[in-house]
Amino acid sequence: MSTYTLGPDDGTLSVHTARAGTVAKAGHDLLIVVTAWSATLDLGDEPSLAVDADSTSLRVREGTGGMMALDDGDKANIAKTIDDEVLLRRDISFRSASLEPEGDGLRVTGDLTLAGRTQPLTFELAVAGGRVTGSALVRQTEWGMKPFSALFGALKVADEVRVEVDAALPG
């Protein structure tokens, strides 16, 4: 099989944020999972990757660091802020322009659409041992997004976030 359809039943699509600002130690580094997504990976004669994600399906799985642990109310407030102020309830999509062999994996180049703006993105993807894994660094401001901040900017989410995929290839 050279074409695979993936989603939450096959693995995890996640976003990792870091904190910044003069009082960063008060905030949390977040692991956010995308609970509604689908991807089609074609490794045939014309390799391609298409990913679609529901931006309102992002859920905080854990927060590390910070002065106090995150509770369920904090996690719900973060999800609401992502929906209303960061991603604006607009769907997320990626469409590859090329998948080229590089090292032990693939170099993927294409267009990522976030918050209604489309920009080019390149990242590495590994397909081995029946799994697909990879990560991409996304600088929010390149998509016109304003990273979350509080306390007059003394606590904020770092501009660069890491998006990761780890999924089993259906067989």
RATA-V711853 format. One record per residue. N is the residue number from 1. RES is the residue in one small letter. NEAR is the number of other ideal C-beta (glycine too) atoms within 12 Angstrom. Layout:
BEGIN
n-><N,N>
res-><RES,RES>
near-><NEAR,NEAR>
END
This chain:
BEGIN
n-><1,2,3,4,5,6,7,8,9,10,11,12,13,14,15,16,17,18,19,20,21,22,23,24,25,26,27,28,29,30,31,32,33,34,35,36,37,38,39,40,41,42,43,44,45,46,47,48,49,50,51,52,53,54,55,56,57,58,59,60,61,62,63,64,65,66,67,68,69,70,71,72,73,74,75,76,77,78,79,80,81,82,83,84,85,86,87,88,89,90,91,92,93,94,95,96,97,98,99,100,101,102,103,104,105,106,107,108,109,110,111,112,113,114,115,116,117,118,119,120,121,122,123,124,125,126,127,128,129,130,131,132,133,134,135,136,137,138,139,140,141,142,143,144,145,146,147,148,149,150,151,152,153,154,155,156,157,158,159,160,161,162,163,164,165,166,167,168,169,170,171>
res-><m,s,t,y,t,l,g,p,d,d,g,t,l,s,v,h,t,a,r,a,g,t,v,a,k,a,g,h,d,l,l,i,v,v,t,a,w,s,a,t,l,d,l,g,d,e,p,s,l,a,v,d,a,d,s,t,s,l,r,v,r,e,g,t,g,g,m,m,a,l,d,d,g,d,k,a,n,i,a,k,t,i,d,d,e,v,l,l,r,r,d,i,s,f,r,s,a,s,l,e,p,e,g,d,g,l,r,v,t,g,d,l,t,l,a,g,r,t,q,p,l,t,f,e,l,a,v,a,g,g,r,v,t,g,s,a,l,v,r,q,t,e,w,g,m,k,p,f,s,a,l,f,g,a,l,k,v,a,d,e,v,r,v,e,v,d,a,a,l,p,g>
near-><12,15,19,29,21,34,26,23,16,24,27,30,41,32,40,30,37,27,31,26,22,16,19,24,17,19,32,31,25,34,28,37,27,37,23,20,34,29,36,26,36,22,24,13,9,13,27,27,40,28,38,25,33,24,33,22,26,36,30,32,24,21,29,18,22,21,14,13,15,26,14,13,13,20,24,16,19,33,31,20,26,36,23,17,22,36,36,21,20,24,24,39,28,38,23,31,21,20,32,20,16,18,11,14,22,29,24,38,25,28,23,36,27,34,29,18,22,20,24,21,33,26,30,25,43,26,30,16,12,17,23,35,28,36,26,33,23,35,21,33,20,21,29,19,29,19,32,34,24,23,15,10,16,16,25,26,36,25,24,22,35,25,34,27,38,24,31,21,26,19,10>
END
